[in-house]
Amino acid sequence: MKKTAFLVLMICALIEARGQKVSDPRSSSFWSKPQQLGISLGFGGIMQTGTLIADECNCSFENGGGMSSAFGLSFEDELAKNVVWGLGAEYRFVSMDSRYQELEILENQRTSSGALVNMEVPFRHNAAFSTSMIGIMPYIKVFPFDTRLFARFGLNIGTMVTASLTHTKELLQKRTILATGETVEFSLDPNDPRVKGNTATIQDGDVPQLNSLFLGCHIGVGAEFRAGKKLIFGPTMMYIIPFTSVSSYPGSDFSFNNLQIAIEARISLD
């Protein structure tokens, strides 16, 4: 009787074991990609490309740099094994400075003895550009070898909601001593409303002949980590490359590249 009961228990155990699915530790369970909604917050650096023209004096600025910040929303869904497609909506703010120095001849500068002379005086020109942009970003993520790391490729399509340009000119030297020992004083016209101290505002307003449409692409890398069954988060680093210039003013082919690091958080919709 005991042998019969033992045999019945063994047969039941075998049937139950055959019905169970044993997970293979070599096969990643990470790849379950339901539809997802996400948010992102990013910061980065700006690198000027081309030449920015301040049209009030037809001054040229190059090699500028600055900062950017961005807030975005996204939707993602699985396209194929290890491939995800997504669509993002983004608000991005960009600020950038570009500057150069020049020697300018100031005529009829009065010496300490009362004589009038012409002098070369150094000035610094600064162009401060800022813009706020909204746009969409269709993109593809590729996850190689079932890992949490991914490569990202996509387009940037947007419009500049606001764009401003401020051109200032700063006097860098207030006085000099001539070979004769006489002192020459330099100053800007204090009666000019554009002058504040040693700085004159040459231009403050809209970007000349602004191209409001922004087209570009981005490439990037990142990682994803799960927190529970629903939440997915991780960093993404993207490099945004423009196709269009900011201004169509003659001689201005100014635009900017953007290296951006973002923290993303998404929730699965399954």
C-alpha angles and dihedrals in degrees: 000000000000091000091052093050091048091051091051091051092050092051091050091049092051092049091050093047092052090052094055123090111226114206117232109229089208092061113074117233089198092092101087103115113181122173111291140196118205149174129211139192119199143180130186153144131278125219118191120229124194127359127313114210121205100205099202090075100007088243119168124222127189142170096031127162141188147141139288137198128192142186121197147177124207145185122205136185136172114266100177140333107316091356127104129183122208144179121209134190116204144185113203131183120199130188124181139174127204124180147170139178129233139179111238127190112238111198128214098014110172120233125212089265092054097255120138118232138169115238139185108235128185119240131180119218118203129187115197112195126184135171140172117213138188124195151134130259121202108192149164127226121202119197109197121211096357092290130141090244119094143182117222131205127177153131130265116214118173151125133243106241093187132009129175138178127200119187117192132179118208127198106227100187126046100184144002136193118234125219087258090061093251120136123230120201122210126199143152121246105276090199092062108099089215092062123090113173109307094344131084123195107224098177135008119169144055126357108260113255093352120204101215094188115089120196124176146125136240138210124193152153132222149147136240129213129185124229106189124322099307111030125080123178141164148130126283127192117200135181112207117205120193125225096186133055123237095231136030092202109135110274094010115115092156122156136135141237117221127209105195134181116198137183111219131196123184137176124213118237098209 
